[in-house]
């Protein structure tokens, strides 16, 4: 019931935030209408970071405790993170075309490391399909989930460490909420979108976690049911 | 570098949003459907499900 309320709330919030970003906020003086893409781009990027951070933390949890819940959380984070990373890249490309004059540039460190981040976590999801044995799969995936997380700070600080087309970090500038400083309406639209997407993210995480738990239980139950058959197939040891 | 042409207008931005929101919505719908299916499969008693060790059913009979 609570998840259903969360889902409806997320739907309403995303619809409201989108309407405000598209029609409530004035267009930017320099970037024109294209600047509106920033709201969904930045919100998606932060939730992608958060998702992969959750995957890394849950992967450590799995390696320490070997609890099925840890693997389910890690899987949920990776899958939802891939969705938000793809959204981030798409929004960035759509913004880049009118503002930079190009959809993509491989020489840009932020773009390239973000593409690598997407590839790493798609790889994480593919690695999970290599074995049907849940514990072995979780251990392999946990190692990949931790190693892939190294790319998260590289993506974030790539605009500080190297020169490229992409501007500096939008958040986390010490003296402003947004960098460069933006009018209050722009900040409100961004925070509203971030809040709405966070609700949607939470709904997806909870439901993907539940699905992963059910899948794990079904696999374990199928393995248990298979065991008598396997035992019967193996010849009895000679006396 | 700003392209003043049609590519920078509001319709282009709305299309960019539509792809993201449509994709996210599609994922959410698929997730809800898969979860419902998994719950139904779990609620079905194990005795009613075919065991992997059971012989295959001959539908021609």
Interface residues (C-beta under 8 A of the other chain):
Chain A: X7 X14 X18 X21 X22 X30 X31 X32 X33 X34 X36 X37 X40 X44 X83 X86 X87 X90 X91 X94 X95 X97 X98 X99 X100 X101 X200 X203 X204 X207 X208 X210 X211 X214 X215 X217 X218 X221 X222 X225 X226 X228 X229 X230 X232
Chain B: X1 X2 X3 X4 X7 X8 X9 X10 X12 X13 X14 X15 X16 X17 X19 X20 X21 X23 X24 X27 X28 X31 X32 X34 X35 X38 X39 X41 X42 X46 X51 X52 X53
